[in-house]
């Protein structure tokens, strides 16, 4: 069956490669470098596990990421323009990267040759695992037969509901990347103080500090509970996922703990997927980010 539209995302979506293939999604990778000279395509030239392993082994070395090029996007768009298949391209928040501008420039080049091509480039205003959930909502809309234009409208409608609640292993990578002036000011230089952070609408906000991993993760859990408690919608109207960095066992254990807490609070939920946070965001968080992504489901929005 011909697609009503095709979905493309930049590599910040951090979806597992087998899931991307199963859902028929095209991912345009970011690049990562440990020496400012040699840049490798994420999940092509370097795997995510290898990326984190290098971070763990090379303490004091701060890798950098680089956005996809105009040519990268042009090559991704071209076959769908030729096939007259509409495209929805979802890009990391413009407040973190110029990836969307590369996509818009590539779109303009494609339209010069294929003026009838339909390519909607969307600023997700979010990133990493939450962006991946958003991309999967686009796939759900497509697979339920929603038209290209209606899907674009619904995706624009739900993106403001996206939140990431997370913590990190330490402050060093966030400080080095210059991402958390307000968070760093809260934490100062105190021993073992770790931040709890909320990301919404493309920006990060301090949501508290505490000592030690267990205490900060408890506060991350409380942020999710507060979000659900303040919502007029049921938990079944949301997509929730856990994102982790280097330590998959910690990510899986956190997921099980979260399921237990949610059920104890009376929420009916069967499962929460666990996804690995990729290099695009990992260069800023360090090897040990851990938290939740939550966003309203697209199909639910269609039925309201």
Secondary structure, 3 states (H helix, E strand, C coil): CCCCCEEEEEHHHCCCHHHHHHCCEEEECCEEECCCCCCEEECCCECHHHHHHHHHHCCCCCCEEECCCHHHHHHHHHHHHHCCCCEEEEECCCCCCCHHHHHHHHHHHHHHHCCCCCEEEEECCCCHHHHHHHHHHHHHHHHCCCCHHHHHHHHHHHHHHCEEEEECCCCHHHHHHCCCHHHHHHHCCCCCEEEEEEEECCEEEEEEEEECHHHHHHHHHHHHHHHHHHCCCCHHHEEEEEEECCCHHHHHHHHHHHHHHHHHCCCCCCCCEEEECCHHHHHHHCCCCEEEEEEECHHHHHHC
